[in-house]
Amino acid sequence: MAGLRHPVTPDGRYFVVRGKLWRMSDPTIAPGDKARLVKQLMDARRAVKTAKAAGDPEAEAAAHRLVDQTKRGLGERGPVWWKDGTPDFNRHAVKNTPYADWYAGSRRQASDNRSACSQSPAP
């Protein structure tokens, strides 16, 4: 999760962008396999862009299918990768999930940190 700019839920299952939960990749995927899948995902996303620009709906649909297949391989879509029976909240508004209190607290903390930084005296 190094370099991730968005808050990640305490259980590591989701990250939050604009108030919406997005499922993280399965952490049990071997690093080499994950790197291969991420490269495949980026290639598929570029293929979507290229097909759209070319006005080729068949190529675009095929590229979207590859994006979906790859995201499933990463564990970001399809059956959840955790085994404790907890429901999936992927693409849900965080405020409507059990993560609402955590998120509200993390936003308050981030706001407090920004305020403290802006009040620091200049060197």
DSSP file (Angstrom, degrees, kcal/mol; ACC not computed):
  #  RESIDUE AA STRUCTURE BP1 BP2  ACC     N-H-->O    O-->H-N    N-H-->O    O-->H-N    TCO  KAPPA ALPHA  PHI   PSI    X-CA   Y-CA   Z-CA
    1    1 A M    >         0   0    0      0, 0.0     3,-1.9     0, 0.0     2,-0.0   0.000 360.0 360.0 360.0   5.8    0.0    0.0    0.0
    2    2 A A  T 3   +     0   0    0      1,-0.3     3,-0.1     3,-0.0     0, 0.0  -0.348 360.0  18.7 -60.2 136.7    3.0    2.3   -0.1
    3    3 A G  T 3  S+     0   0    0      1,-0.3     2,-0.3     2,-0.0    -1,-0.3   0.373  84.0 143.1  85.9  -5.6    2.3    5.4   -2.1
    4    4 A L    <   -     0   0    0     -3,-1.9    -1,-0.3     1,-0.1     4,-0.1  -0.554  34.0-164.7 -71.6 128.2   -1.4    5.1   -1.9
    5    5 A R        +     0   0    0     -2,-0.3    -1,-0.1    -3,-0.1    -3,-0.0   0.467  62.7  77.0 -93.9  -2.9   -2.9    8.6   -1.6
    6    6 A H  S    S-     0   0    0      1,-0.1    11,-0.1    11,-0.0    -2,-0.0  -0.791  91.7 -94.6-110.5 151.0   -6.3    7.6   -0.4
    7    7 A P        -     0   0    0      0, 0.0     9,-2.1     0, 0.0     2,-0.4  -0.352  36.8-149.4 -63.1 141.8   -7.4    6.4    3.0
    8    8 A V  B     -A   15   0A   0      7,-0.2     7,-0.2    -4,-0.1    -4,-0.0  -0.934  22.5-108.4-113.4 135.2   -7.5    2.7    3.4
    9    9 A T    >   -     0   0    0      5,-2.5     3,-2.3    -2,-0.4     5,-0.0  -0.210  32.8-109.2 -59.6 152.8  -10.0    1.0    5.7
   10   10 A P  T 3  S+     0   0    0      0, 0.0    -1,-0.1     0, 0.0    -2,-0.0   0.790 120.2  52.9 -56.2 -29.0   -8.5   -0.5    8.9
   11   11 A D  T 3  S-     0   0    0      3,-0.0    -2,-0.1     1,-0.0    -3,-0.0   0.493 109.6-124.2 -86.4  -2.1   -9.1   -4.0    7.6
   12   12 A G  S <  S+     0   0    0     -3,-2.3    12,-0.1     2,-0.2     3,-0.1   0.638  79.3 114.7  74.0  14.4   -7.3   -3.2    4.4
   13   13 A R  S    S+     0   0    0      1,-0.1    11,-3.1    10,-0.1     2,-0.3   0.782  74.6  21.5 -87.9 -27.9  -10.2   -4.2    2.2
   14   14 A Y  E     - B   0  23A   0      9,-0.3    -5,-2.5    -5,-0.0     2,-0.3  -0.932  55.4-150.8-138.0 156.6  -11.1   -0.9    0.6
   15   15 A F  E     -AB   8  22A   0      7,-2.4     7,-2.5    -2,-0.3     2,-0.5  -0.891  27.0-126.4-119.0 161.4   -9.7    2.5   -0.2
   16   16 A V  E     + B   0  21A   0     -9,-2.1     2,-0.4    -2,-0.3     5,-0.2  -0.922  25.4 176.0-116.9 128.1  -11.9    5.6   -0.3
   17   17 A V  E >  S- B   0  20A   0      3,-2.3     3,-1.8    -2,-0.5   -11,-0.0  -0.991  76.8 -18.4-129.8 123.2  -12.1    8.1   -3.2
   18   18 A R  T 3  S-     0   0    0     -2,-0.4    -1,-0.1     1,-0.3     3,-0.1   0.865 128.8 -50.8  48.8  43.1  -14.6   11.0   -3.1
   19   19 A G  T 3  S+     0   0    0      1,-0.2    75,-2.6    74,-0.1    76,-0.5   0.557 114.7 113.7  79.4   8.4  -16.6    9.2   -0.4
   20   20 A K  E <   -BC  17  93A   0     -3,-1.8    -3,-2.3    73,-0.3     2,-0.3  -0.927  63.3-126.8-118.3 139.2  -16.9    5.9   -2.2
   21   21 A L  E     -B   16   0A   0     71,-2.7    70,-3.0    -2,-0.4     2,-0.4  -0.632  22.9-171.4 -81.8 136.5  -15.3    2.5   -1.2
   22   22 A W  E     -B   15   0A   0     -7,-2.5    -7,-2.4    -2,-0.3     2,-0.1  -0.999  28.1-113.0-128.8 130.0  -13.3    0.7   -3.8
   23   23 A R  E     -B   14   0A   0     -2,-0.4    -9,-0.3    53,-0.3     2,-0.1  -0.358  27.9-132.4 -67.5 136.1  -12.0   -2.8   -3.2
   24   24 A M        -     0   0    0    -11,-3.1    -1,-0.1     1,-0.1     2,-0.1  -0.368  33.0 -89.5 -76.4 161.7   -8.3   -3.3   -2.8
   25   25 A S        -     0   0    0      1,-0.1    50,-0.2    -2,-0.1    -1,-0.1  -0.359  54.5 -86.4 -66.5 154.4   -6.4   -6.1   -4.6
   26   26 A D    >   -     0   0    0     48,-3.1     3,-1.5     1,-0.2    -1,-0.1  -0.508  34.7-149.7 -64.2 118.7   -6.2   -9.5   -2.9
   27   27 A P  T 3  S+     0   0    0      0, 0.0    -1,-0.2     0, 0.0    -2,-0.1   0.616  90.6  67.1 -71.0  -9.7   -3.1   -9.2   -0.7
   28   28 A T  T 3  S+     0   0    0      2,-0.1     2,-0.3    53,-0.0    -2,-0.1   0.514  72.0 112.3 -88.0  -3.7   -2.4  -12.9   -1.0
   29   29 A I  S <  S-     0   0    0     -3,-1.5     5,-0.0    45,-0.1    45,-0.0  -0.523  80.3-108.0 -69.0 131.4   -1.6  -12.6   -4.8
   30   30 A A     >  -     0   0    0     -2,-0.3     4,-2.8     1,-0.1     3,-0.3  -0.301  26.6-117.5 -58.8 141.6    2.1  -13.3   -5.3
   31   31 A P  H  > S+     0   0    0      0, 0.0     4,-2.5     0, 0.0     5,-0.2   0.862 113.7  49.8 -52.7 -41.7    4.1  -10.1   -6.1
   32   32 A G  H  > S+     0   0    0      2,-0.2     4,-2.0     1,-0.2     5,-0.1   0.906 112.4  47.2 -65.1 -41.0    5.1  -11.4   -9.6
   33   33 A D  H  > S+     0   0    0     -3,-0.3     4,-2.5     2,-0.2    -1,-0.2   0.902 112.2  50.5 -65.5 -41.0    1.5  -12.4  -10.4
   34   34 A K  H  X S+     0   0    0     -4,-2.8     4,-2.9     2,-0.2     5,-0.2   0.924 109.1  50.8 -64.1 -43.4    0.3   -9.0   -9.2
   35   35 A A  H  X S+     0   0    0     -4,-2.5     4,-2.2    -5,-0.2    -1,-0.2   0.912 111.3  48.6 -60.0 -42.4    2.8   -7.1  -11.3
   36   36 A R  H  X S+     0   0    0     -4,-2.0     4,-2.3     2,-0.2    -1,-0.2   0.919 113.3  47.0 -63.3 -43.7    1.8   -9.1  -14.4
   37   37 A L  H  X S+     0   0    0     -4,-2.5     4,-2.6     2,-0.2    -2,-0.2   0.893 110.8  51.3 -66.6 -40.2   -1.9   -8.4  -13.7
   38   38 A V  H  X S+     0   0    0     -4,-2.9     4,-2.5     2,-0.2    -1,-0.2   0.913 111.0  48.4 -64.2 -41.6   -1.3   -4.7  -13.1
   39   39 A K  H  X S+     0   0    0     -4,-2.2     4,-2.5    -5,-0.2    -2,-0.2   0.925 111.7  49.9 -62.3 -43.3    0.6   -4.4  -16.4
   40   40 A Q  H  X S+     0   0    0     -4,-2.3     4,-2.4     1,-0.2    -2,-0.2   0.895 110.4  51.0 -61.1 -40.1   -2.2   -6.3  -18.1
   41   41 A L  H  X S+     0   0    0     -4,-2.6     4,-2.5     2,-0.2    -2,-0.2   0.927 110.6  47.4 -64.2 -45.7   -4.8   -3.9  -16.5
   42   42 A M  H  X S+     0   0    0     -4,-2.5     4,-2.2     1,-0.2    -2,-0.2   0.906 112.6  49.8 -63.5 -40.7   -2.9   -0.8  -17.7
   43   43 A D  H  X S+     0   0    0     -4,-2.5     4,-2.1     2,-0.2    -1,-0.2   0.914 111.4  49.2 -62.3 -42.6   -2.5   -2.2  -21.2
   44   44 A A  H  X S+     0   0    0     -4,-2.4     4,-1.9     2,-0.2    -2,-0.2   0.891 109.6  51.3 -65.7 -39.5   -6.3   -3.0  -21.3
   45   45 A R  H  X S+     0   0    0     -4,-2.5     4,-2.0     1,-0.2    -1,-0.2   0.899 109.9  49.6 -64.9 -39.2   -7.2    0.5  -20.1
   46   46 A R  H  X S+     0   0    0     -4,-2.2     4,-2.6     1,-0.2    -1,-0.2   0.886 108.1  54.4 -64.6 -37.0   -5.0    2.0  -22.8
   47   47 A A  H  X S+     0   0    0     -4,-2.1     4,-2.6     2,-0.2    -2,-0.2   0.870 105.7  52.8 -64.9 -36.2   -6.7   -0.3  -25.3
   48   48 A V  H  X S+     0   0    0     -4,-1.9     4,-2.5     2,-0.2    -1,-0.2   0.949 111.1  46.6 -60.7 -48.3  -10.1    1.1  -24.2
   49   49 A K  H  X S+     0   0    0     -4,-2.0     4,-2.5     1,-0.2    -2,-0.2   0.915 113.5  48.1 -60.8 -44.7   -8.8    4.6  -24.8
   50   50 A T  H  X S+     0   0    0     -4,-2.6     4,-1.9     1,-0.2    -1,-0.2   0.918 112.2  48.6 -63.5 -44.2   -7.4    3.7  -28.2
   51   51 A A  H  X>S+     0   0    0     -4,-2.6     5,-2.6     2,-0.2     4,-0.7   0.892 111.3  50.1 -65.0 -39.8  -10.6    2.0  -29.3
   52   52 A K  H ><5S+     0   0    0     -4,-2.5     3,-1.1     1,-0.2    -2,-0.2   0.944 110.8  49.1 -61.7 -47.0  -12.7    4.9  -28.2
   53   53 A A  H 3<5S+     0   0    0     -4,-2.5    -1,-0.2     1,-0.3    -2,-0.2   0.844 113.0  47.9 -61.8 -33.4  -10.5    7.4  -30.1
   54   54 A A  H 3<5S-     0   0    0     -4,-1.9    -1,-0.3    -5,-0.2    -2,-0.2   0.558 109.4-124.0 -83.6  -8.4  -10.8    5.1  -33.2
   55   55 A G  T <<5 +     0   0    0     -3,-1.1    -3,-0.2    -4,-0.7    -2,-0.1   0.873  60.7 147.1  67.0  36.2  -14.5    4.8  -32.9
   56   56 A D     >< -     0   0    0     -5,-2.6     4,-2.4     1,-0.2    -1,-0.2  -0.817  25.1-178.8-108.8  91.6  -14.3    1.0  -32.8
   57   57 A P  H  > S+     0   0    0      0, 0.0     4,-2.4     0, 0.0    -1,-0.2   0.820  81.1  53.1 -63.7 -31.7  -17.1   -0.3  -30.6
   58   58 A E  H  > S+     0   0    0      2,-0.2     4,-2.3     1,-0.2     5,-0.2   0.933 111.8  44.4 -69.3 -44.1  -16.1   -4.0  -30.9
   59   59 A A  H  > S+     0   0    0      2,-0.2     4,-2.4     1,-0.2    -1,-0.2   0.883 113.5  52.3 -65.4 -37.5  -12.5   -3.3  -29.9
   60   60 A E  H  X S+     0   0    0     -4,-2.4     4,-2.6     2,-0.2    -2,-0.2   0.929 109.5  48.2 -63.9 -44.7  -13.7   -1.1  -27.1
   61   61 A A  H  X S+     0   0    0     -4,-2.4     4,-2.1     1,-0.2    -2,-0.2   0.906 112.0  49.8 -62.4 -41.3  -16.0   -3.9  -25.8
   62   62 A A  H  X S+     0   0    0     -4,-2.3     4,-1.9     2,-0.2    -1,-0.2   0.905 111.4  48.8 -64.0 -40.7  -13.2   -6.4  -26.0
   63   63 A A  H  X S+     0   0    0     -4,-2.4     4,-2.3     2,-0.2    -2,-0.2   0.900 109.6  51.7 -66.5 -40.5  -10.9   -4.1  -24.1
   64   64 A H  H  X S+     0   0    0     -4,-2.6     4,-2.5     1,-0.2    -1,-0.2   0.891 108.2  52.4 -62.1 -38.7  -13.6   -3.5  -21.4
   65   65 A R  H  X S+     0   0    0     -4,-2.1     4,-2.7     1,-0.2    -1,-0.2   0.901 109.1  49.4 -63.4 -39.7  -13.9   -7.3  -21.0
   66   66 A L  H  X S+     0   0    0     -4,-1.9     4,-2.5     2,-0.2    -2,-0.2   0.890 109.3  51.9 -67.1 -38.9  -10.2   -7.6  -20.5
   67   67 A V  H  X S+     0   0    0     -4,-2.3     4,-2.7     2,-0.2     5,-0.2   0.951 112.9  45.6 -58.8 -48.6  -10.3   -4.8  -17.9
   68   68 A D  H  X S+     0   0    0     -4,-2.5     4,-2.2     1,-0.2    -2,-0.2   0.926 112.7  49.7 -62.0 -45.9  -13.0   -6.7  -16.1
   69   69 A Q  H  X S+     0   0    0     -4,-2.7     4,-1.9     1,-0.2    -1,-0.2   0.903 113.3  46.9 -59.6 -42.4  -11.3  -10.0  -16.3
   70   70 A T  H  X S+     0   0    0     -4,-2.5     4,-1.9     2,-0.2    -2,-0.2   0.904 109.8  51.8 -69.5 -41.6   -8.1   -8.5  -15.0
   71   71 A K  H  X>S+     0   0    0     -4,-2.7     5,-2.2     1,-0.2     6,-1.0   0.867 109.6  51.4 -63.0 -34.8   -9.8   -6.7  -12.1
   72   72 A R  H ><5S+     0   0    0     -4,-2.2     3,-0.8     4,-0.2    -1,-0.2   0.904 107.4  52.9 -65.6 -40.5  -11.4  -10.1  -11.2
   73   73 A G  H 3<5S+     0   0    0     -4,-1.9    -2,-0.2     1,-0.3    -1,-0.2   0.842 109.2  49.2 -62.2 -33.6   -7.9  -11.7  -11.3
   74   74 A L  H 3<5S-     0   0    0     -4,-1.9   -48,-3.1    -5,-0.1    -1,-0.3   0.592 116.5-116.1 -79.7 -11.6   -6.7   -9.0   -8.9
   75   75 A G  T <<5S+     0   0    0     -3,-0.8     6,-0.3    -4,-0.6    -3,-0.2   0.555  84.8 117.8  87.3   7.8   -9.7   -9.6   -6.6
   76   76 A E  S   <S+     0   0    0     -5,-2.2   -53,-0.3    -6,-0.2     2,-0.3   0.659  80.1  25.1 -82.9 -16.6  -11.0   -6.1   -7.1
   77   77 A R  S    S+     0   0    0     -6,-1.0    -2,-0.2     2,-0.1    -9,-0.0  -0.887 105.5  29.8-136.6 168.7  -14.3   -7.4   -8.6
   78   78 A G  S    S+     0   0    0     -2,-0.3     3,-0.1    -3,-0.0    -5,-0.0  -0.427 108.1   9.2  80.5-156.6  -16.2  -10.7   -8.4
   79   79 A P  S    S-     0   0    0      0, 0.0    -2,-0.1     0, 0.0     0, 0.0  -0.257  88.4-104.5 -59.2 142.5  -16.2  -12.9   -5.3
   80   80 A V        -     0   0    0      1,-0.1    -4,-0.1     6,-0.1    -5,-0.0  -0.295  17.6-138.0 -66.6 154.0  -14.5  -11.2   -2.3
   81   81 A W  S    S+     0   0    0     -6,-0.3     2,-0.2    -3,-0.1    -1,-0.1   0.553  77.5  86.9 -91.8  -9.3  -11.1  -12.4   -1.3
   82   82 A W        -     0   0    0      4,-0.1     3,-0.2     1,-0.1    -2,-0.1  -0.594  63.5-152.8 -91.3 158.7  -11.7  -12.5    2.4
   83   83 A K        +     0   0    0     -2,-0.2    -1,-0.1     1,-0.1    -2,-0.0   0.278  69.0  92.4-115.7   9.1  -13.2  -15.6    4.1
   84   84 A D  S    S-     0   0    0      2,-0.1    -1,-0.1     1,-0.0    -2,-0.0   0.420  95.1-112.4 -91.2   4.4  -15.0  -14.3    7.2
   85   85 A G        +     0   0    0      1,-0.3    -2,-0.1    -3,-0.2    -1,-0.0   0.453  62.9 151.5  84.6  -0.5  -18.4  -13.8    5.5
   86   86 A T        -     0   0    0      1,-0.1    -1,-0.3     0, 0.0    -4,-0.1  -0.437  49.5-110.9 -64.5 135.3  -18.4  -10.0    5.8
   87   87 A P        -     0   0    0      0, 0.0     2,-0.5     0, 0.0    -1,-0.1  -0.184  29.7-104.6 -66.6 162.1  -20.5   -8.5    2.9
   88   88 A D        -     0   0    0      1,-0.1    -8,-0.0     2,-0.1   -65,-0.0  -0.747  30.6-179.6 -89.7 129.7  -18.9   -6.6    0.1
   89   89 A F    >   +     0   0    0     -2,-0.5     3,-2.1     3,-0.1   -68,-0.3   0.052  26.3 152.1-113.6  22.6  -19.3   -2.8    0.1
   90   90 A N  T 3  S+     0   0    0      1,-0.3   -68,-0.2   -68,-0.1     3,-0.1  -0.315  73.2   6.7 -57.1 132.5  -17.4   -2.2   -3.1
   91   91 A R  T 3  S+     0   0    0    -70,-3.0    -1,-0.3     1,-0.3     2,-0.3   0.591  99.3 132.5  68.9  14.0  -18.6    1.0   -4.8
   92   92 A H  S <  S-     0   0    0     -3,-2.1   -71,-2.7   -71,-0.2     2,-0.4  -0.659  70.1-100.8 -89.3 150.4  -20.9    1.9   -1.8
   93   93 A A  B >   -C   20   0A   0     -2,-0.3     3,-2.1   -73,-0.2   -73,-0.3  -0.586  31.0-135.1 -65.4 127.0  -20.9    5.4   -0.3
   94   94 A V  G >  S+     0   0    0    -75,-2.6     3,-1.7    -2,-0.4     5,-0.2   0.819 102.0  65.2 -58.3 -31.4  -18.7    5.0    2.8
   95   95 A K  G 3  S+     0   0    0    -76,-0.5    -1,-0.3     1,-0.3     5,-0.1   0.698 100.4  52.3 -65.9 -17.5  -21.3    7.0    4.8
   96   96 A N  G <  S+     0   0    0     -3,-2.1    -1,-0.3     4,-0.1    -2,-0.2   0.111 103.6  71.0-103.6  20.5  -23.8    4.1    4.3
   97   97 A T  S X  S-     0   0    0     -3,-1.7     3,-1.8    -5,-0.1     4,-0.2  -0.765  98.0 -95.5-128.5 172.1  -21.5    1.3    5.5
   98   98 A P  T 3  S+     0   0    0      0, 0.0     4,-0.3     0, 0.0     3,-0.3   0.602 119.4  67.5 -63.8  -9.1  -20.1    0.1    8.7
   99   99 A Y  T 3> S+     0   0    0     -5,-0.2     4,-2.7     1,-0.2     5,-0.2   0.431  70.4  99.7 -88.4   0.5  -17.0    2.1    7.8
  100  100 A A  H <> S+     0   0    0     -3,-1.8     4,-2.6     1,-0.2     5,-0.2   0.905  82.7  44.7 -57.2 -48.4  -18.8    5.5    8.3
  101  101 A D  H  > S+     0   0    0     -3,-0.3     4,-2.3    -4,-0.2    -1,-0.2   0.918 113.6  50.6 -65.1 -42.5  -17.6    6.3   11.8
  102  102 A W  H  > S+     0   0    0     -4,-0.3     4,-2.4     1,-0.2    -1,-0.2   0.937 112.7  46.9 -58.3 -46.4  -14.0    5.3   10.9
  103  103 A Y  H  X S+     0   0    0     -4,-2.7     4,-2.5     2,-0.2     5,-0.2   0.914 110.0  51.7 -65.7 -43.1  -14.1    7.5    7.8
  104  104 A A  H  X S+     0   0    0     -4,-2.6     4,-2.1    -5,-0.2    -1,-0.2   0.919 112.6  47.4 -58.8 -42.4  -15.6   10.5    9.6
  105  105 A G  H  X S+     0   0    0     -4,-2.3     4,-2.4     1,-0.2    -2,-0.2   0.888 110.9  50.3 -65.5 -40.0  -12.8   10.2   12.2
  106  106 A S  H  X S+     0   0    0     -4,-2.4     4,-2.3     1,-0.2    -1,-0.2   0.859 110.5  50.3 -69.2 -33.7  -10.1    9.9    9.6
  107  107 A R  H  X S+     0   0    0     -4,-2.5     4,-2.4     2,-0.2    -1,-0.2   0.897 110.4  49.5 -69.2 -39.9  -11.4   13.0    7.8
  108  108 A R  H  X S+     0   0    0     -4,-2.1     4,-2.7    -5,-0.2    -2,-0.2   0.933 112.0  48.7 -62.2 -44.6  -11.4   15.0   11.1
  109  109 A Q  H  X S+     0   0    0     -4,-2.4     4,-2.4     1,-0.2    -2,-0.2   0.914 111.4  48.9 -62.8 -43.4   -7.9   13.9   11.8
  110  110 A A  H  X S+     0   0    0     -4,-2.3     4,-2.2     2,-0.2    -1,-0.2   0.899 111.9  49.6 -63.3 -39.8   -6.7   14.8    8.3
  111  111 A S  H  X S+     0   0    0     -4,-2.4     4,-2.3     2,-0.2    -2,-0.2   0.914 110.6  49.7 -64.7 -43.0   -8.4   18.2    8.7
  112  112 A D  H  X S+     0   0    0     -4,-2.7     4,-2.4     1,-0.2    -2,-0.2   0.899 110.4  51.1 -61.8 -40.6   -6.8   18.8   12.0
  113  113 A N  H  X S+     0   0    0     -4,-2.4     4,-2.2     2,-0.2    -2,-0.2   0.902 109.8  49.1 -64.4 -41.1   -3.4   17.8   10.5
  114  114 A R  H  X S+     0   0    0     -4,-2.2     4,-2.1     2,-0.2    -1,-0.2   0.905 111.5  50.1 -64.7 -40.2   -3.8   20.3    7.7
  115  115 A S  H  X S+     0   0    0     -4,-2.3     4,-1.2     1,-0.2    -2,-0.2   0.917 110.2  49.8 -63.5 -43.3   -4.8   23.0   10.2
  116  116 A A  H  < S+     0   0    0     -4,-2.4     4,-0.5     1,-0.2     3,-0.3   0.894 111.1  49.6 -63.5 -39.8   -1.8   22.3   12.3
  117  117 A C  H >< S+     0   0    0     -4,-2.2     3,-0.9     1,-0.2    -1,-0.2   0.891 109.1  51.5 -66.9 -38.6    0.5   22.5    9.3
  118  118 A S  H 3< S+     0   0    0     -4,-2.1    -1,-0.2     1,-0.2    -2,-0.2   0.724 109.8  50.8 -72.4 -18.9   -0.9   25.8    8.1
  119  119 A Q  T 3< S+     0   0    0     -4,-1.2    -1,-0.2    -3,-0.3    -2,-0.2   0.481  83.5 112.9 -95.1  -3.7   -0.4   27.3   11.6
  120  120 A S  S <  S-     0   0    0     -3,-0.9     2,-0.1    -4,-0.5    -3,-0.0  -0.451  76.0-109.5 -69.2 139.1    3.2   26.3   11.8
  121  121 A P        -     0   0    0      0, 0.0    -1,-0.1     0, 0.0    -2,-0.1  -0.397  34.9-107.6 -67.9 146.2    5.7   29.2   11.7
  122  122 A A              0   0    0      1,-0.1    -3,-0.0    -2,-0.1     0, 0.0  -0.439 360.0 360.0 -70.9 147.1    7.7   29.6    8.6
  123  123 A P              0   0    0      0, 0.0    -1,-0.1     0, 0.0     0, 0.0   0.500 360.0 360.0 -69.2 360.0   11.5   28.7    9.0
